[in-house]
């Protein structure tokens, strides 16, 4: 079992999550630049009720086309980086790492995937509600941590 003094603070985890969201958002902006610019053009012309309706239809079409890819991008980012090194870019910068809760071992692919799916669902569709348990549990585990049997710990800095 992981000692409580090794558990990463919710502050560090929050900053890491913010950094990761910015990184993935940057990828989304690059990948979907042209459709986003077309949507922005329609938005500029949405002054009349008809223009607003046209914008809403274009936005829904954009969302329907891109949401599966954005979801897959989030899941892939979190799965691969946590599986390979226990940390995303945000976690790396904040010196924290995801490990198995029981023995502190590296995270398996299955755990990383399950954790990423739970995290992405919570982030994209459940308004971050799955993150709340981290503020109230001794090991500061989110729902996706509990489901994947993982915990986020501080990484000792190398001199």
C-alpha positions in Angstrom: 0.0 0.0 0.0 1.2 3.5 -0.8 2.1 5.8 2.1 -0.2 8.8 2.4 2.7 11.2 2.4 3.6 10.1 -1.2 0.2 10.9 -2.5 0.1 13.9 -4.9 -1.9 16.9 -3.7 -5.2 17.9 -5.5 -3.5 21.2 -6.4 -0.7 19.5 -8.3 -3.2 17.2 -10.0 -5.4 20.1 -11.0 -2.6 22.0 -12.5 -1.4 18.8 -14.4 -5.0 18.3 -15.7 -5.1 21.9 -16.9 -1.8 21.5 -18.7 -3.0 18.2 -20.3 -6.3 19.8 -21.4 -4.3 22.6 -23.1 -2.0 20.2 -24.8 -4.9 18.1 -26.2 -6.8 21.3 -27.1 -3.8 22.4 -29.1 -3.8 19.1 -31.0 -7.6 19.5 -31.7 -7.0 23.1 -33.0 -4.3 21.9 -35.3 -6.2 18.8 -36.6 -9.5 20.7 -37.1 -8.2 24.1 -38.0 -10.1 24.4 -41.4 -13.5 23.2 -40.1 -13.1 25.5 -37.0 -12.3 28.5 -39.2 -15.3 27.8 -41.4 -17.4 27.6 -38.2 -16.0 30.9 -37.0 -16.9 32.5 -40.3 -20.5 31.3 -40.0 -20.5 32.6 -36.4 -19.5 36.1 -37.5 -22.5 36.2 -39.8 -25.0 34.9 -37.1 -26.6 38.3 -36.5 -30.1 37.5 -37.6 -32.3 34.6 -36.2 -31.8 32.8 -39.5 -28.0 33.3 -39.2 -28.1 31.9 -35.7 -30.0 28.9 -36.8 -27.5 28.3 -39.6 -24.7 28.6 -37.0 -26.4 26.1 -34.7 -26.8 23.6 -37.5 -23.2 24.0 -38.6 -22.0 23.6 -35.0 -24.0 20.5 -34.5 -22.7 19.0 -37.8 -19.1 19.9 -36.7 -19.7 18.3 -33.3 -21.2 15.1 -34.8 -18.2 14.8 -37.2 -15.4 15.6 -34.8 -16.5 14.4 -31.3 -15.5 10.7 -31.9 -12.0 11.8 -33.0 -11.6 14.3 -30.1 -12.7 11.5 -27.7 -10.2 9.1 -29.3 -7.5 11.7 -29.1 -8.0 12.3 -25.4 -8.2 8.6 -24.6 -5.1 7.9 -26.7 -3.1 10.7 -25.1 -3.8 9.6 -21.5 -3.6 5.9 -22.2 -0.3 5.8 -24.0 1.6 8.3 -21.8 0.4 6.8 -18.5 1.0 3.3 -19.7 4.5 4.0 -21.0 5.8 6.3 -18.3 3.1 6.8 -15.7 2.8 10.4 -16.6 1.3 12.8 -19.1 3.1 16.1 -20.0 1.2 17.8 -17.2 2.1 15.2 -14.6 5.8 15.3 -15.8 5.9 19.1 -15.3 4.3 18.8 -11.9 6.5 15.8 -10.8 3.7 13.4 -10.2 3.0 9.9 -11.6 0.2 7.3 -11.8 1.0 3.9 -10.2 -0.9 0.8 -9.2 -2.6 1.5 -5.9 -1.7 -1.7 -4.1 2.0 -2.2 -4.9 3.1 1.1 -6.5 4.0 -0.7 -9.7 3.8 0.8 -13.2 0.4 0.9 -14.7 -0.6 -1.9 -17.1 -2.1 -1.1 -20.5 -5.5 -2.3 -19.4 -5.5 -0.1 -16.3 -4.2 2.9 -18.3 -6.9 2.4 -20.9 -9.7 2.0 -18.3 -8.4 5.1 -16.4 -8.3 7.1 -19.6 -11.8 6.1 -20.7 -13.2 7.0 -17.3 -11.3 10.2 -17.1 -12.4 11.3 -20.6 -16.0 10.4 -20.1 -15.9 12.4 -16.8 -14.2 15.4 -18.4 -16.2 15.6 -21.7 -19.7 14.4 -20.7 -20.1 14.5 -16.9 -18.8 18.0 -16.1 -15.8 16.7 -14.1 -18.0 15.1 -11.5 -15.9 12.0 -11.5 -12.9 14.1 -10.3 -14.7 15.1 -7.0 -13.8 12.0 -4.9 -10.1 13.1 -5.1 -11.0 16.0 -2.7 -12.6 13.7 -0.1 -10.7 10.4 -0.1 -7.4 9.7 1.9 -5.6 8.6 -1.3 -7.0 11.5 -3.3 -8.4 9.1 -5.9 -10.8 10.2 -8.6 -13.5 7.8 -9.8 -11.3 6.8 -12.7 -8.4 6.1 -10.3 -10.6 3.9 -8.1 -12.0 2.0 -11.1 -8.5 1.4 -12.5 -7.0 0.7 -9.1 -4.4 3.5 -9.5 -3.2 6.4 -7.4 -1.2 9.5 -8.3 2.0 10.0 -6.3 4.8 12.5 -6.1 7.9 11.8 -8.0 11.2 12.4 -6.2 13.1 15.0 -8.1 16.6 14.1 -9.4 19.4 16.5 -8.6 
